[in-house]
Amino acid sequence: MKRVKKIEKGLLDFIINAAKSSHPNEFAGVLRSEKDRISEVMVLPGTYSSERSAVMKLHTLPIASNACGSVHSHSSKRAKPSEADLNLFNKLGHVHIIIASPYNENSWSAYDKSGTEINLEVVEIESRRSLDKKFREDFPDEFFEC
């Protein structure tokens, strides 16, 4: 699998909002990639979270999931991996994101599977709505009538 070096801005916004809405409990999910960028978060069935931890049932991960790592929040202001985090990093993918309170564009860090901080470029992608509009412009209105 190709190493990802980017994360979609819309997905980062989703992670920020998910962490805020889960607070004071931790938020956790599995990162999925598309080409060279992180494009989606999967929340696995049976994920348990509390103020001190989040536990994902990795056996529920779909086989063809394009999983490239994990994301979770820390309710503290520290976005550094704990020993438990490092254990997870070794089991799943090659890029891991921790977002800390106050859950904003400046309170997250990305790590490789050994816990070394890495850089992810935040990229804007064209919205699905914009792509749908461009697609529709290629066909006459009658094409979409039922």
Backbone torsions as a table, in degrees:
resi	resn	phi	psi	omega
1	MET	NA	138.4	-179.8
2	LYS	-68.2	138.0	178.3
3	ARG	-71.4	130.1	179.0
4	VAL	-84.9	145.5	179.9
5	LYS	-131.4	4.3	-176.1
6	LYS	-136.0	159.1	172.7
7	ILE	-136.2	137.6	179.4
8	GLU	-69.0	136.9	-179.2
9	LYS	-58.8	-43.1	179.3
10	GLY	-61.3	-36.3	178.0
11	LEU	-70.4	-40.2	176.2
12	LEU	-60.8	-40.4	175.8
13	ASP	-60.8	-41.1	177.3
14	PHE	-61.2	-45.8	-179.8
15	ILE	-60.5	-44.0	178.7
16	ILE	-58.9	-48.3	-178.1
17	ASN	-68.4	-37.6	177.7
18	ALA	-64.3	-41.8	178.5
19	ALA	-64.6	-42.8	178.2
20	LYS	-62.0	-44.1	-176.4
21	SER	-74.0	-22.1	178.0
22	SER	-84.4	-21.5	-176.2
23	HIS	-55.4	134.9	12.9
24	PRO	-87.3	-1.5	176.9
25	ASN	-76.4	157.5	177.0
26	GLU	-79.0	149.2	173.1
27	PHE	-105.3	141.6	178.7
28	ALA	-145.4	144.9	177.1
29	GLY	-160.8	173.8	178.5
30	VAL	-105.5	131.6	178.9
31	LEU	-82.5	140.3	175.6
32	ARG	-119.1	147.5	-179.2
33	SER	-116.8	154.9	174.5
34	GLU	-135.8	115.8	-175.1
35	LYS	60.5	-118.3	-174.4
36	ASP	-105.9	17.8	-175.1
37	ARG	-138.4	153.7	174.6
38	ILE	-79.9	125.7	-171.4
39	SER	-123.9	-10.6	-173.8
40	GLU	-157.9	155.0	172.3
41	VAL	-119.2	129.0	173.2
42	MET	-102.5	128.2	172.0
43	VAL	-97.5	116.6	-174.1
44	LEU	-77.5	143.7	176.4
45	PRO	-57.9	139.6	177.1
46	GLY	82.4	6.5	177.3
47	THR	-62.6	132.2	179.7
48	TYR	-114.1	135.7	176.2
49	SER	-137.9	149.4	176.6
50	SER	-139.5	-172.6	178.8
51	GLU	-68.9	-19.6	-175.2
52	ARG	-109.1	-17.3	-177.0
53	SER	-164.0	169.5	171.2
54	ALA	-137.3	136.5	-178.6
55	VAL	-122.4	122.6	177.2
56	MET	-103.6	142.6	176.0
57	LYS	-89.9	89.2	-174.1
58	LEU	-61.9	-22.0	178.4
59	HIS	-67.8	-12.9	178.0
60	THR	-89.4	0.0	179.9
61	LEU	-67.1	126.8	177.9
62	PRO	-59.0	147.0	-177.7
63	ILE	-60.7	-49.6	-179.4
64	ALA	-96.8	63.3	-170.7
65	SER	-95.7	-12.5	-173.0
66	ASN	57.9	29.1	179.9
67	ALA	-65.6	133.3	179.3
68	CYS	-123.6	-1.7	179.9
69	GLY	161.8	-154.6	-175.1
70	SER	-137.4	165.1	173.1
71	VAL	-140.5	140.4	171.8
72	HIS	-156.9	164.2	-178.5
73	SER	-106.9	155.6	169.8
74	HIS	-118.5	131.1	-179.6
75	SER	-74.0	-13.4	175.6
76	SER	-83.3	-179.3	177.7
77	LYS	-89.5	10.5	-175.3
78	ARG	-106.9	115.4	-179.7
79	ALA	-100.5	38.4	179.4
80	LYS	-103.7	143.9	-178.2
81	PRO	-71.8	139.6	173.4
82	SER	-87.2	177.7	175.8
83	GLU	-61.8	-40.4	177.8
84	ALA	-63.0	-39.3	177.8
85	ASP	-62.0	-44.6	-180.0
86	LEU	-62.0	-36.0	176.1
87	ASN	-62.5	-42.2	177.1
88	LEU	-65.3	-43.5	-178.1
89	PHE	-55.2	-37.6	-178.8
90	ASN	-72.1	-17.1	-176.7
91	LYS	-95.4	-18.2	-167.5
92	LEU	-144.8	108.1	169.6
93	GLY	68.7	-167.5	-174.2
94	HIS	-128.7	2.4	176.4
95	VAL	-139.4	133.6	-175.4
96	HIS	-136.1	135.7	-178.3
97	ILE	-115.5	134.6	171.3
98	ILE	-121.0	127.3	176.0
99	ILE	-114.5	131.8	-176.3
100	ALA	-112.9	163.8	175.1
101	SER	-59.9	136.3	16.8
102	PRO	-92.2	18.1	176.2
103	TYR	57.3	72.8	177.1
104	ASN	-142.2	-174.2	-176.5
105	GLU	-62.4	-17.6	-176.7
106	ASN	-108.6	4.3	-173.9
107	SER	-114.6	28.3	178.8
108	TRP	-128.5	155.4	175.8
109	SER	-140.5	153.8	177.6
110	ALA	-115.8	147.6	-176.2
111	TYR	-136.4	154.5	171.1
112	ASP	-86.8	-178.0	-174.2
113	LYS	-66.5	-17.5	177.6
114	SER	-91.8	-3.6	179.7
115	GLY	92.8	9.3	176.3
116	THR	-81.8	131.6	-179.0
117	GLU	-65.5	137.6	178.3
118	ILE	-127.7	163.0	177.6
119	ASN	-99.1	135.4	171.5
120	LEU	-119.2	129.5	176.6
121	GLU	-81.2	130.5	176.9
122	VAL	-87.6	122.0	-176.1
123	VAL	-122.6	142.7	173.4
124	GLU	-84.6	138.1	171.2
125	ILE	-122.8	158.8	179.3
126	GLU	-65.4	134.5	-178.0
127	SER	-67.1	152.4	177.8
128	ARG	-59.4	-38.0	-179.9
129	ARG	-61.9	-42.4	178.7
130	SER	-64.6	-41.3	177.8
131	LEU	-64.8	-40.8	177.7
132	ASP	-61.0	-41.3	-179.9
133	LYS	-63.4	-44.2	178.8
134	LYS	-62.8	-40.1	178.2
135	PHE	-60.9	-47.1	-177.6
136	ARG	-63.8	-31.7	-178.7
137	GLU	-66.1	-20.2	-179.3
138	ASP	-80.7	-7.7	-176.4
139	PHE	-128.0	151.2	176.5
140	PRO	-69.8	154.3	-179.1
141	ASP	-55.0	-33.6	-178.4
142	GLU	-61.7	-26.0	-179.0
143	PHE	-61.8	-30.7	-175.7
144	PHE	-96.5	-1.8	178.5
145	GLU	-78.7	141.8	178.4
146	CYS	-105.4	NA	NA
